[in-house]
Amino acid sequence: MRDNSGNPLASRVVKFEVDAGDGTIAVQGGLASRSLSIPTDGAGLARVLFSLGARSGEGNNRVKASSVGAAGEALFSASALPS
């Protein structure tokens, strides 16, 4: 996250939620979940690992990220092929 001047915002909480599909998110070494709140680091970044669900298809696995005080939200989507 960055402020209006482009400076990184540390320690801001970002909420990540699985928005579509049956995938899960986790932090490195953590337990899988459907929703996590992660603070940003000194560079203004918050990261989660996204494991896709069982359904294949285009864009049907999606994670939403939002933060109080930030305009809008970010959507991340992934596609999977059947195995």
N, C-alpha and C positions, 0 to 999 in steps of 0.2 A: 504494500500500500504506500502511496505517496500523497503528500499534501499538494495544494494548488501551485506551489513553487517547485515541485518535483523532488522535494526532500523525502527520504524514507521515513515511514511512521513505525517505530518500534513499539512492541508490547500492545498492539491493537488486536483484539480478538476477532478472528475470522471463523464463521460457522460454515462448515462443509456438510452438505446433506446429499445422500443419494436421491435423485429426483425422478429417475426412471430406471426400470430394470431391477433385477434382484442382486446386484453387485454389492460390494462392501468397500469401506474406506478404513484406513488405519494409519497410525504414525509408525515410523521405523521401530520394530521390536514390540509394537503394541497389539492389543486385541482388535479384531475386526468389528466394525460397527456400521450403522446406517447414517449416523450423524455424529460429528465431532466439532468441538470448538478449540481452535489452536491459536496461540498468540503469535504475532509476527516477530521475526528476529530483528537484529540491528539494521538489516538491509530492507526491512519492510516486507519480508516474504514469509508466507505460511505454506507448509507443504503437507500433503497426505498421499498415501499410496492408494490407488484405485484398482480393485480386483473386479473384473467383469463378471456378470452373472451368467446363468446357464443358457439364456436365450440368445440366438444369433440374430443378426439383422443390422441394418444401417441406423446409427444414431439412437439405438434403443437403450443404451447404457449412458446415464447422464448424472453428473454431479453439479450441484449449485453451491456457489460460495457467496457469502454476504457478510457485511459488518455494520454494526450500528454506527450511524453518522456518515457512512459512505453512500454515495448516490448509486442506486441500482444494484445489480448482482452480476456475477460472472457465471456462465454456463459452460461446462466442459462435457463433450460427448465423445463416445468411442463406439466403434462398430466391431462386430465379431463374425467370423465365418464358422459354420458348423464343423465339428471335428469328426 
